[in-house]
Amino acid sequence: MKMIIEDDILRELYETERMNMSDIANAMGVSATTVKNKMMKANIQIRHDTQFKQKRREFSLDNFNDGYIDNHGRFRVWKPEHERAYNEGYILRAIVAYEEYNNEIVTKDYDIHHIDGNKLNDKKENLMKIKHGKHTTLHSYKKETHIKRICKTCGNEFEIEKWRLNDNTKRGKYCSTTCLHNRRKTT
């Protein structure tokens, strides 16, 4: 499927947000070459290296978009003194933003969950502090996919989560508990 990148969004990310082509490509799920070609077609002036190398500024809510998008689609900002900072002093913007909004520290056993699923939406109302294990569980359930099955009792088509196929309740074979119990009665 071909990704459509609108000129005005591309212009805003590159010129206003000062993102580089690689970061835009990562955010859009396309190659940097695709971004460059689209910029040339949209007549967006490509910066020279000296124009986009900015002095690193420590994160604050005033410079919310200073940073970069990592290869997992999460926004990182420079805050080298933070205990959860990664290599070269960068930390997930969601963590620092949550701390600033709520005036509390997010310890290592907690994660920040994006309620709407958009990892770049670090607005106060979209961030929720959650235990690391619960956060992992929450996302693993979201990844479950449903598959279509035919009920062994009534013959109706139904959808079920994949993990249900191998559970010992036999729910993967029947569209409802009624059909499951009716099948048991007839056998």
SETIDO-575537 format. One record per atom (N, C-alpha, C, O, CB): x negated, y, z negated. Coordinates in steps of 0.02 Angstrom, whole numbers, plus 50000, padded with zeros to 5 digits. Last residue first. Glycine has a CB too. Layout:
# residues N
XYZ
...
***
This chain:
# residues 187
511874824248867
511354819048876
511304814548817
510894809948817
510684822248889
512824833548832
512984828948888
512464823548897
512594818548931
513054832848952
512244840948731
512864837248716
513004831948770
513274826548755
513454842148709
511194847248796
511044842248743
511654837948728
511594831948715
510814845848678
511914855848876
511504850648909
511344845148858
511354839248874
510834853648938
512454864348781
512904860348823
512524854648855
512794849048862
513244864748876
511264870348733
511654866048689
512144861748728
512234855948711
512044870248638
510874877448850
510414872748818
510804867848775
510694861848778
509894876548775
511974885648872
511804880448921
511334875248892
511394869348907
511484883648983
511844893348753
512464889648767
512324883948816
512514878248805
513024894248794
510654899948770
510684894648719
511314890448728
511304884448711
510654897748648
510344901648948
510604903948883
510574898248833
510474892448851
511324906548890
509724896049056
509844903249058
510094905948991
510054911948980
510354904849112
508374884349038
509084886049032
509174893649028
508764897148999
509394882648971
507034882149036
507424878149083
508154880249086
508524878149131
507384870849063
506404889148938
506194890549006
506614886849058
506554888249118
505484888749015
506804884248817
507154890048842
506964891548915
507344894948949
507014896148799
506234873848745
506504872248811
506894878048842
507274876948889
506954866148806
505514876348633
506244876948627
506594875148692
507214874948693
506434884048606
504134876548645
504454870148630
505204870548621
505514865648602
504144867148569
503544885648789
503714885248718
504134878948706
504454876348752
504094891648695
503214887048923
502884881748886
503064881448812
502774877548775
502154882348893
503984897848967
503984891549005
503714885748964
503954880148970
503594892249069
503774909648900
504324905348877
504324898548912
504644893848887
504984908748889
502854916948970
502614913248911
503144908448885
502974903648850
502404918148856
503614923449069
503194917749086
502994913649025
502974907549028
502564920149121
505314927149034
504614928949026
504194922649037
504384917249016
504484932148956
506554924649161
506284923149095
505544925349093
505204925449144
506344915549079
508094926149247
507394928149239
507174926749168
507564927349120
507294935649255
509134914549340
509004919049284
508264920749283
507854917249313
509234915949217
510454907249433
509774909849433
509704914749374
510154918649361
509604913349500
511434893049383
511354900249395
510614902149394
510214899149359
511734904249342
511624879849347
511384881149414
511294888649431
511104890249487
511844878149463
511974875249222
512494878549262
512274880149333
512694881749376
512714884949228
510794867449180
511484865849163
511984868649212
512374864949242
511644868249094
509614872649223
509714865449232
510424863349217
510644857949238
509234861549188
509484887849311
509704884549250
509864877149264
510214875749312
510324888049220
508064892649396
508744890149405
508914886149342
508554881649322
508814885649470
507104907949380
507204900749371
507934899049386
508364903449390
507024898549298
505874920249406
506554917949418
506574910349412
506124906849436
506814920249488
504874928249280
504944924249341
505664921849346
506024921449296
504444918149340
504034942549216
504624938149218
504614934249283
504384936649335
505274942249211
502494944949130
502924945749188
503494940849185
503434935549154
502524944749254
501704954349006
502064948249024
502504949649085
502834954749089
502484945648965
501214966348968
500924963449029
501294957149051
501204954849107
500194962049019
501804968948848
502004972948905
501764969948970
502084970849022
501744980048898
501104960548763
501794958948780
502034962848840
502434960248880
502254960248720
499904967348756
499894960648786
500604958548803
500714955148854
499574955548738
500254979248692
500074979448762
500054972548794
500184971948854
499394982748770
500554974248562
501044978148600
500894978148674
501334977148716
501064985348573
499334968548525
499924964348535
500444967848577
500734964948622
500224962348467
498564980248514
498364975048561
498964970548577
499084968848635
497784970848533
499254986448411
499204989748475
499024984648530
499304984748584
498664995348473
499054977648306
499744978648330
499734981948399
500164980448441
500144982948281
497664979248290
497954972748308
498654973448336
498824970048384
497964968248247
497554993248254
497234990548314
497554983948336
497714983148395
496484989448302
499015002248206
498474997648188
498204994348252
498584992948299
498724992248138
499295018548276
499525011648265
498915007248249
498375008348275
499905008948329
499955034348309
499425030648276
499685023648258
500225022948229
499165034348211
500475040848461
500695037448400
500105033448373
499785029648409
501305032748414
500925053948571
500395050148537
500655047148472
501005050448433
499795054648523
501855062348626
501725056048661
501215051548626
501085045948648
501485057548731
501905074348559
502495069948555
502395063248589
502815058748581
503085073448586
500655080248596
500795078148527
501365073048524
501305068048489
500965084148484
499925073948747
500335078848711
500535075848644
500585069748636
500965080848753
499135066748836
498935067348767
499295072848730
499015076148686
498185068448763
499225057448965
499705061948932
499555062048857
499815057948820
500435059748945
498435047849017
498185054649023
498655059748990
498485065648986
498105056449097
499085035849007
498485036748967
498195043748971
497745045448932
497965031848988
500725033048995
500265037149035
499655038848992
499705042848945
500615043649061
501625027148909
501195022848949
500695026448992
500265023249023
501615018548992
502335034748820
502605034148888
502175029848934
502345029048993
502685041048918
501515033448705
502205031048704
502475030048775
502815025048788
502645035948666
499955028148682
500315032948724
501025030148734
501115025148768
499955034048793
499175025848526
499595022948578
499945028648616
500205033348585
500115018048548
497635024848456
498155029648474
498525026748534
498225025548587
497855036748489
497185013448323
497145015848392
497675021248401
498115022048358
497255009948444
496215009248177
496815011848210
496665013848281
496105015748298
497095017848170
495025006148121
495515000748123
496185003048153
496674999248153
495624998048053
494275017948120
494135012948172
494655007348174
494705003948226
493465010048161
495425031848085
494865027248069
494815021848122
495265021148165
494955024147999
495765047448118
495965040948144
495375036248134
494875036648170
496185041348220
496165060148001
495645056248034
495945049548058
496335046448022
495035055047987
497285074048026
497085067947991
496575064148033
496555064848094
497695063447975
498085084048089
497615085648035
497445079547992
497455079847931
497905091247991
498845082248201
499115079748137
498665081048077
498835079348021
499245072448142
498115087948307
498825089248300
499075087748229
499485091448202
499215085048350
496825082548285
496935089748282
497675091448272
497845095848233
496675093148346
497065068748301
496775071348239
496905078848232
497075081148177
496015069948236
497535068548433
497975066348378
497715069148311
498105071648270
498005058648375
496365072848498
496975076848503
497445075048445
497725079448413
497325075848571
495495062248471
495335068948446
495955073448446
496065077348400
494775072148487
496185051848537
496005051348466
495895058348437
496175060048385
495365047048457
496295056248670
496895054748631
496755054548556
497155056948516
497195048148653
495005056848719
495345063148704
495955061848660
496115066048617
495555066648768
493735046348661
494385046748693
494755053148671
494795054548611
494815040548677
492105053848673
492625050348635
493275050948674
493365055548714
492695053248563
490325055348697
491015055848721
491485051548680
491295046248655
491055053948795
488955054348669
489365058848630
490085059648652
490425064148629
489065065348630
488225044748736
488145051648758
488635056448724
488735062048748
488235052048832
489355031848692
488715034048721
488755041248744
489275043548769
488525029548780
490675037748584
490315032648620
489655035448645
489425040648622
490735029948680
491265042348422
490995044348488
490605038648518
490245035048483
490545050648481
491765040648297
491985035848348
491735037748418
491975034948468
492735035448349
491275051148222
491055044348205
491255039148257
490945033848261
491335042348138
490715065548309
491275061448286
491045054348275
490655051648314
491865061648337
489715072748367
489665071548294
490225067148267
490205065148209
489675078148258
490035074348505
489505069748484
489475068248409
489225062948390
488855072448505
491165075648602
491195077348531
490685072748497
490865067948464
491925076348501
491885077548756
491235077548721
491315080048650
491505085748638
490735081948758
493165065848806
492905072648794
492265072148753
492135067148721
493445077048758
494045055848924
493535056448871
493295063648867
493215067048918
492945051648883
495515047748969
495145054048971
494665054348911
494875053148854
495625060148971
495625032349057
495715036148995
495275042348997
494715042049024
495545031848932
495425023349159
495945028349167
496085032449105
496605035749100
496565025049189
494355015549150
494975012549127
495555017449130
496105016049108
494895010049055
493265023049184
493485018049232
494095014149210
494335009849247
492915013249246
493745039749124
493315033849128
493605028649176
494135029749205
493215030749058
493765056349166
494185050449162
493735044349172
493385043849222
494755050649216
493015069349064
493065065249125
493535059349112
493675057549055
492355062749147
493035086649016
492845079749005
492885075849070
492815078649124
493285076448951
494165098148974
493445097448985
493245090348968
493295088248910
493035102548941
495495100248944
495335096349004
494595096149021
494405094149076
495695099249062
495575108148828
495875101548828
495645097248887
495605091148880
496625102148830
495065119448758
494745116748819
494935109348827
494495104948831
493965117648816
495895121248648
495825126748697
495495124348762
495645127048815
495405132348667
495775110748565
496405111048603
496375116648655
496785116748700
496985112248556
494095105248597
494595108648555
495235108948596
495215107548656
494355115848532
492515097448615
493245097348624
493595101848573
493405102148514
493505090248618
491095106748665
491415102148619
492165102948623
492425108448633
491165103348547
490555107548831
490845111048774
491185105948730
491525101448754
491345116548798
489185106748936
489665103048896
489905107448838
489515110548803
489345096548869
489145116649078
488855115649013
489385111948972
489965113948973
488635122348979
489435108649234
489615113349181
489245111649118
489055105949105
490375113249169
489215107349394
488875105149334
489005110349280
488715115849280
488105104249346
489805113149504
490235109349459
489865106449399
490185103349356
490565103949496
488815120649570
489455123849554
489865119849504
490235122749465
489855124849617
487755112649599
487645117849548
488305121149528
488345124049474
487165123049574
488265104249703
488105101649636
488065107149583
488325106249528
487455097949638
489595113149787
488905110549785
488755108549713
489085111049667
488395115849812
491295108949825
490785112349784
490105109149795
490045103249812
490975111949709
492245110949970
491885106249927
491325109949892
490935113549923
491605100249968
493785118349994
493065119649995
492715114949945
492875115049886
492905127049978
495035110650080
494805112250013
494045112650015
493705107950034
495045106749960
495775107150195
495355113150194
495175115450123
495175121350108
495705118750230
496365095050202
496755100250167
496375106850164
496615111650133
496945097950097
495365087450259
495975088550298
496395094250268
496735097850304
496395082250301
494475087250149
494275090450212
494885092050255
494925097450285
493775085950251
495225079950058
495035086850043
494845090650106
495015096450115
494465087049991
495275067550121
495905071150111
495755078650095
496125082950117
496305067950053
493915064150114
494245064950179
494895068950173
495035073250215
494395058150210
493755063349974
493375068250012
493705069550080
493765075250101
492645065750022
494635052749943
494745059449914
494385064649955
494675069949971
494505059649840
494005042550014
494695044350030
494855051350005
495165055350040
495195039350000
492805042149944
492795043950015
493495046050038
493565050850076
492545038050058
493185037349822
492955044249825
492935046649897
493045052549911
492255044949793
494685027249837
493965028249839
493795035649841
494215039749861
493655024549899
496035026949714
495765026649783
495015027649780
494735028749726
496105032149828
496715029849596
496655022949618
496445022149690
496635017449725
497305019449608
496755042149538
497255040749591
497235033549616
497675031349652
497145045449649
495695041749449
496365043349424
496905041449474
497455039249455
496415050749408
494615039149536
494795034449483
495505035549458
495875030749448
494305035049424
494655051049613
494745044449645
494955039249593
495415035349606
494105042249681
494355060449516
495005060749549
495155053949581
495715051549576
495015066449603
493045056349487
493555056149435
494265056349465
494715052949441
493465061949386
492435058649612
492445051949583
492985051349530
493345046349528
491765050149553
492555072649629
492895068049675
492945060949647
493455057649657
492535067949741
492815080849468
492435079249528
492795073949569
493295071149546
491725076749508
493885094049409
493695087049410
493265085749472
493345089149523
494325082349410
494385106749382
493665106049393
493435098649389
492875097249368
493285110149342
495675110849377
495455106449323
494695105149326
494405102749277
495825099849326
495625118949496
495845121649432
495575117549374
495295120249327
496595121949429
495035110749599
494855117849589
495035120449520
494625123849488
495195121949641
495475097249581
494785098849601
494585106049584
494045107249558
494695097749675
496815097649540
496325093549504
495615095749518
495195095949473
496415086249523
497365106449638
497385108149566
496865104249527
496505107049486
498085106849538
497135099449757
496835106049748
496815107949673
496315110549649
497235111449787
497935088149732
497225087349743
496855093949730
496345094149697
497085084849814
499185094349728
498935090749669
498175089949674
497825091049624
499275083749662
499265099349859
499275104049802
499035100749738
498715104049696
499985106749792
499215087649940
498695092849944
498675097249882
498135098749855
498795097050005
499525071449873
499775077949895
499225083149890
498835083149843
500395080049853
499155056049929
498905061249884
499135067949912
498955069849967
498115061049877
499765040249934
499855046949962
499635052049910
499895052249854
500605048149983
499035024749965
499175029849914
499225036649948
498785038549987
498625029949860
499695010750045
499295016750052
499515022050002
500105023549997
499345019450124
499584994150000
500005000050000
499565006250000
499105006849959
500485000049940
***
